């Protein structure tokens, strides 16, 4: 499939740190390292300890996105696929636990 330099893909983003997902657009020529940097802001996971898995539109595992120098296009990523972010350095639900937030009355 030919790629234009400005081609964008709509991807669903899920994370081991949150029960909430989102959908974002990313350039097809973005590298996995650049994607991790963007996902850091979206998921709260650290890019240095982040592991990414790609799922197809039927939610079947396609592969791990482990080559930081590779582009999204090189993995044949298409709109509607899902990227799951796992951060082994953080705890699931860490950003949803409100018990540690100071309460002001």
C-alpha positions, 0 to 999 in steps of 0.5 A: 500500500503506497504511503503519502508523507502526510498519511495518518492512522487512527489507532485505539490506545489502551494501557495496563495502567488505566481502564480508559482507552482513547483514539488518536491519530498518528503519522504513518512515518512516525517511528516507534520511539516517537510513538512511545514519546507521544504515548507517555503523555496519553497513558502516563507510562514511561517511554523507557519501560514501555512495551507496545503490542499491536492488535488488529481490528478483530482484537487479535495480537499481531506483534510486539512493536519492539524496534524503536527505529521502525516506522508505523508503516513498516508494521502495516499499521492501519486505522482501526487497529489497537496499540496496547501499552504495558509499563512494568515499572508502574502499578495498574490503576496507579493514576485512578487511585484517589486515596493518595490525593490530599483532600481540602475542606 
